[in-house]
Amino acid sequence: MADARLPQGWSLQAIRDVSGDREAVALDPDRSAQWVAFAGAQEMLCPEIILGFHSLCLVKPVDDDAWYMGSLYDDGSIDCWAAYDDLYEALRGL
């Protein structure tokens, strides 16, 4: 199992400050995540970094600079339905 990671240049406190979620956490990226924004089109994502915000999360895939927002389910899987070019914008969009 891989270790939870933070984005380069970001502390957990900075993520909590920008998002407004004092319980935000870095999650283990070893889980299923998919892009489901368009009806019928599902694409599996290979997470490098996952930030958890209760039932929402932000996923930074390997070899992709975008941040994907999605729903975090009880089984640990993630369905992403929005994308942001910048982590700060994604955190503000929560």
Backbone hydrogen bonds in HBPLUS format (Angstrom, degrees):
<---DONOR---> <-ACCEPTOR-->    atom                        ^
c    i                          cat <-CA-CA->   ^        H-A-AA   ^      H-
h    n   atom  resd res      DA  || num        DHA   H-A  angle D-A-AA Bond
n    s   type  num  typ     dist DA aas  dist angle  dist       angle   num
A0010-TRP N   A0007-PRO O   3.07 MM   3  5.54 156.4  2.13 140.4 138.8     1
A0015-ILE N   A0011-SER O   3.08 MM   4  6.39 158.3  2.13 150.4 156.0     2
A0016-ARG N   A0012-LEU O   2.96 MM   4  6.20 157.0  2.01 147.2 153.7     3
A0017-ASP N   A0013-GLN O   2.85 MM   4  6.07 153.8  1.92 147.9 155.4     4
A0018-VAL N   A0014-ALA O   2.99 MM   4  6.18 168.7  2.01 153.9 155.4     5
A0019-SER N   A0015-ILE O   2.99 MM   4  5.99 163.1  2.02 147.9 153.3     6
A0020-GLY N   A0016-ARG O   2.88 MM   4  5.60 139.3  2.05 138.1 147.9     7
A0024-ALA N   A0021-ASP O   3.30 MM   3  5.55 163.6  2.33 116.0 114.7     8
A0025-VAL N   A0052-GLY O   3.02 MM  27  5.15 156.9  2.08 140.9 148.1     9
A0052-GLY N   A0025-VAL O   2.68 MM  27  5.15 163.5  1.70 158.6 163.1    10
A0027-LEU N   A0050-ILE O   2.82 MM  23  5.32 173.7  1.82 150.8 153.0    11
A0031-ARG N   A0029-PRO O   2.87 MM   2  5.64 129.6  2.13 110.0  94.5    12
A0078-ILE N   A0032-SER O   2.93 MM  46  6.25 138.9  2.10 142.4 154.9    13
A0045-LEU N   A0033-ALA O   2.81 MM  12  5.36 178.3  1.81 143.7 143.7    14
A0034-GLN N   A0078-ILE O   2.98 MM  44  6.33 149.6  2.08 144.2 152.8    15
A0080-CYS N   A0034-GLN O   2.71 MM  46  5.94 178.1  1.71 169.7 170.4    16
A0035-TRP N   A0043-GLU O   2.69 MM   8  5.06 164.4  1.72 152.2 156.0    17
A0043-GLU N   A0035-TRP O   3.10 MM   8  5.06 153.5  2.17 134.8 143.1    18
A0036-VAL N   A0080-CYS O   2.80 MM  44  5.80 175.1  1.80 165.9 167.0    19
A0041-ALA N   A0038-PHE O   3.10 MM   3  5.53 146.7  2.22 122.8 133.0    20
A0062-VAL N   A0046-CYS O   2.82 MM  16  5.86 159.3  1.86 170.9 169.2    21
A0048-GLU N   A0060-LYS O   2.79 MM  12  5.69 162.0  1.82 144.7 149.7    22
A0049-ILE N   A0060-LYS O   3.10 MM  11  5.05 155.5  2.16 139.8 146.3    23
A0060-LYS N   A0049-ILE O   2.83 MM  11  5.05 168.2  1.85 155.6 157.2    24
A0051-LEU N   A0058-LEU O   2.88 MM   7  5.14 161.8  1.91 150.5 156.7    25
A0058-LEU N   A0051-LEU O   2.89 MM   7  5.14 151.5  1.97 144.2 153.5    26
A0053-PHE N   A0056-LEU O   2.77 MM   3  5.04 165.0  1.79 156.8 151.5    27
A0056-LEU N   A0053-PHE O   3.03 MM   3  5.04 166.8  2.05 122.3 123.6    28
A0072-LEU N   A0055-SER O   2.81 MM  17  5.01 171.8  1.81 131.8 134.5    29
A0057-CYS N   A0070-GLY O   2.97 MM  13  5.49 141.7  2.12 146.4 148.8    30
A0070-GLY N   A0057-CYS O   2.99 MM  13  5.49 153.1  2.07 151.5 154.5    31
A0059-VAL N   A0068-TYR O   2.74 MM   9  4.97 155.8  1.80 141.8 150.3    32
A0068-TYR N   A0059-VAL O   2.81 MM   9  4.97 169.7  1.82 146.7 149.1    33
A0067-TRP N   A0084-TYR O   2.80 MM  17  5.13 164.7  1.82 154.2 159.5    34
A0084-TYR N   A0067-TRP O   2.77 MM  17  5.13 151.1  1.85 149.8 159.8    35
A0069-MET N   A0082-ALA O   2.79 MM  13  5.14 156.1  1.85 139.0 147.2    36
A0081-TRP N   A0069-MET O   2.87 MM  12  6.18 148.2  1.97 158.7 164.3    37
A0071-SER N   A0079-ASP O   2.90 MM   8  5.42 150.9  1.99 149.8 147.3    38
A0079-ASP N   A0071-SER O   3.20 MM   8  5.42 152.1  2.28 144.1 151.5    39
A0073-TYR N   A0077-SER O   2.97 MM   4  5.51 176.4  1.97 167.2 168.2    40
A0076-GLY N   A0073-TYR O   2.83 MM   3  5.34 161.8  1.87 121.1 125.8    41
A0090-ALA N   A0086-ASP O   3.04 MM   4  6.32 158.1  2.09 150.0 156.7    42
A0091-LEU N   A0087-LEU O   2.83 MM   4  6.09 161.1  1.86 158.3 162.8    43
A0092-ARG N   A0088-TYR O   2.99 MM   4  6.26 153.7  2.07 148.6 155.9    44
A0093-GLY N   A0089-GLU O   2.95 MM   4  6.11 129.8  2.20 139.1 153.0    45
A0093-GLY N   A0090-ALA O   3.08 MM   3  4.94 130.7  2.34  92.4 106.2    46
A0094-LEU N   A0091-LEU O   3.40 MM   3  5.54 164.2  2.43 102.9 107.5    47
